């Protein structure tokens, strides 16, 4: 794993998610930077390299944000499952897989985070409000993933060395 890239950038994105991301809203929602980062990282680097970044992201959000401690960690877990599905698929291109992973991960993140916060005692507001907000957040996350995917793939993508076989 590229620890010198993945772990510090995840910690930096935790700080940005808590401090700056709520200031940049579009349509009443802001991008969940960690969902986008982990979804793109999972499709570029794989599920095994994403799993160590989940505790950094989830616990960092729980400790620095105003939410129950394990809510973000639980909400980010489906991204690894979606990455396992991407690795098992015979598709060659990873861009579409990254967008689908981020879209589905964002929807899962929104609903699981709301359920965990409600179970933790935080008021979630009306349930229909969640159905209005979740698709907007997923679309905004997918747009952010479309911008982040190619620089991440070019900088940190897996390179096939001579003598290794590439899965089609």
matplotlib code that plots the C-alpha trace (Angstrom):
import matplotlib.pyplot as plt

x = [0.0, 1.1, 0.9, 2.8, 0.0, -3.2, -3.1, -2.0, -4.5, -7.3, -6.4, -6.3, -9.7, -11.1, -10.1, -11.5, -14.8, -15.2, -14.0, -14.5, -16.9, -20.1, -19.3, -19.4, -23.0, -24.9, -28.6, -28.6, -26.0, -22.2, -20.0, -18.9, -15.2, -14.4, -17.0, -15.5, -11.9, -12.5, -14.7, -12.1, -9.2, -11.0, -11.5, -7.9, -5.9, -8.3, -10.2, -7.3, -5.6, -8.8, -9.6, -6.9, -8.0, -11.6, -10.7, -8.7, -11.7, -14.5, -12.9, -11.5, -15.0, -16.4, -13.8, -13.7, -17.3, -20.4, -21.9, -21.9, -18.4, -19.1, -21.7, -19.3, -17.3, -20.5, -21.6, -18.3, -18.1, -20.3, -17.7, -15.4, -18.2, -18.8, -15.1, -15.1, -17.9, -15.8, -12.8, -14.9, -16.4, -14.8, -15.0, -11.8, -12.6, -12.5, -14.0, -17.6, -17.0, -15.7, -18.8, -21.2, -19.2, -19.4, -23.1, -24.1, -21.6, -23.0, -26.6, -25.6, -23.5, -26.5, -29.0, -26.7, -25.4, -28.9, -30.0, -26.9, -27.3, -31.0, -30.0, -27.4, -30.0, -29.6, -32.7, -32.8, -35.7, -38.5, -37.8, -39.0, -36.4, -33.8, -35.3, -34.9, -31.3, -29.7, -30.0, -28.7, -25.7, -25.1, -25.1, -22.8, -20.4, -20.4, -19.5, -16.7, -15.5, -15.5, -13.1, -10.9, -10.6, -8.2, -5.5, -5.7, -5.4, -2.5, -0.7, -1.4, -2.7, -1.3, 1.3, 1.8, 5.4, 7.0, 6.2, 2.9, -0.5, -3.3, -6.8, -9.2]
y = [0.0, 3.5, 4.6, 7.8, 9.0, 7.3, 7.8, 11.5, 12.5, 10.7, 12.6, 15.8, 15.1, 14.4, 17.9, 19.4, 17.5, 18.8, 22.3, 23.5, 21.2, 22.5, 26.0, 24.8, 23.7, 23.2, 22.6, 22.5, 19.7, 19.5, 16.8, 14.0, 14.2, 10.9, 8.9, 10.2, 9.7, 6.1, 5.2, 6.4, 4.9, 1.5, 1.4, 2.5, 0.7, -2.1, -3.2, -4.5, -1.1, 0.8, -1.2, 0.4, 3.9, 3.3, 3.6, 6.7, 8.3, 7.0, 7.6, 10.9, 12.1, 10.7, 12.4, 15.8, 16.1, 16.6, 13.1, 9.8, 8.2, 5.1, 6.5, 7.5, 4.3, 2.2, 4.5, 4.2, 0.3, -0.4, 1.2, -1.7, -4.1, -2.2, -2.2, -6.0, -6.2, -3.9, -6.2, -9.3, -7.7, -8.4, -4.7, -3.2, 0.5, 1.7, 5.2, 4.0, 1.6, 4.5, 6.6, 3.7, 3.0, 6.6, 6.9, 3.8, 4.5, 8.0, 6.8, 4.1, 6.6, 9.0, 6.4, 4.5, 7.7, 9.0, 5.7, 5.6, 9.2, 8.5, 5.5, 7.6, 10.1, 12.8, 14.2, 13.3, 15.5, 14.2, 10.9, 12.4, 15.1, 12.3, 11.0, 14.5, 15.1, 11.7, 11.8, 15.3, 14.3, 11.3, 13.3, 15.9, 13.2, 11.5, 14.9, 15.3, 11.7, 12.5, 15.3, 13.4, 10.0, 10.6, 12.6, 9.9, 7.1, 8.7, 9.5, 6.3, 3.7, 0.2, -0.3, -3.7, -4.8, -7.1, -10.7, -10.0, -10.8, -8.3, -9.3, -8.5]
z = [0.0, -0.6, 3.1, 2.5, 0.2, 1.4, 5.2, 5.2, 2.5, 4.3, 7.5, 5.5, 3.9, 7.4, 8.4, 5.2, 5.6, 9.1, 8.7, 5.1, 3.2, 4.9, 3.6, 0.0, -0.6, -3.8, -3.8, 0.0, 0.3, 0.4, -1.1, 1.3, 0.5, 2.2, 0.4, -2.9, -1.8, -0.5, -3.5, -6.0, -4.0, -3.8, -7.5, -8.3, -5.6, -4.5, -1.6, 0.5, 0.4, 1.2, 4.4, 6.5, 5.5, 6.8, 10.5, 9.9, 8.0, 10.2, 13.6, 12.5, 11.5, 14.7, 16.9, 15.1, 14.0, 16.0, 15.5, 17.4, 17.3, 15.3, 12.9, 10.2, 10.4, 10.0, 7.1, 5.3, 5.4, 2.4, 0.2, 0.8, -0.2, -3.3, -4.1, -3.8, -6.4, -8.7, -8.3, -9.2, -12.3, -15.7, -16.7, -18.1, -17.4, -13.9, -14.4, -14.7, -11.8, -9.7, -10.4, -9.6, -6.4, -5.3, -6.2, -4.3, -1.5, -1.0, -0.8, 1.7, 3.6, 3.9, 5.0, 7.4, 8.9, 9.5, 11.1, 13.3, 14.4, 15.2, 17.2, 19.0, 20.1, 17.5, 15.9, 12.2, 11.1, 8.9, 7.1, 3.8, 4.0, 3.9, 0.6, -0.8, 0.3, -0.4, -4.2, -4.4, -2.2, -4.4, -7.6, -6.1, -4.9, -8.4, -10.0, -7.5, -8.2, -11.9, -11.2, -8.8, -10.5, -13.3, -11.3, -8.6, -11.1, -12.9, -9.6, -7.6, -10.1, -10.1, -12.8, -14.4, -14.3, -16.9, -16.2, -14.4, -15.9, -16.0, -15.2, -18.0]

ax = plt.figure().add_subplot(projection="3d")
ax.plot(x, y, z, "-o")
ax.set_aspect("equal")
plt.show()
